[in-house]
Amino acid sequence: MTNLTAKDLDVLSHILTGEEMACKKAKIYANTLTDAALAQEMDRISCAHAERFSALYKLLGGKK
């Protein structure tokens, strides 16, 4: 990967934090909702956020 500036790393850090929080919130909603279709959709959304988090983390050289 190319060398990233401090600003680039700061932005990516904020994006990672946002993806992690969105994943956690969607998972909470999936476990709280009583409508099965909505709960399934929230679980799908949670997984999508988790995948984006993992992809960004790996891009930065992480091992998750």
Stockholm file with secondary structure:
# STOCKHOLM 1.0

chainA/1-64         MTNLTAKDLDVLSHILTGEEMACKKAKIYANTLTDAALAQEMDRISCAHAERFSALYKLLGGKK
#=GR chainA/1-64 SS CCCCCHHHHHHHHHHHHHHHHHHHHHHHHHHHCSSHHHHHHHHHHHHHHHHHHHHHHHHTTCCC
#=GC SS_cons        CCCCCHHHHHHHHHHHHHHHHHHHHHHHHHHHCSSHHHHHHHHHHHHHHHHHHHHHHHHTTCCC
//
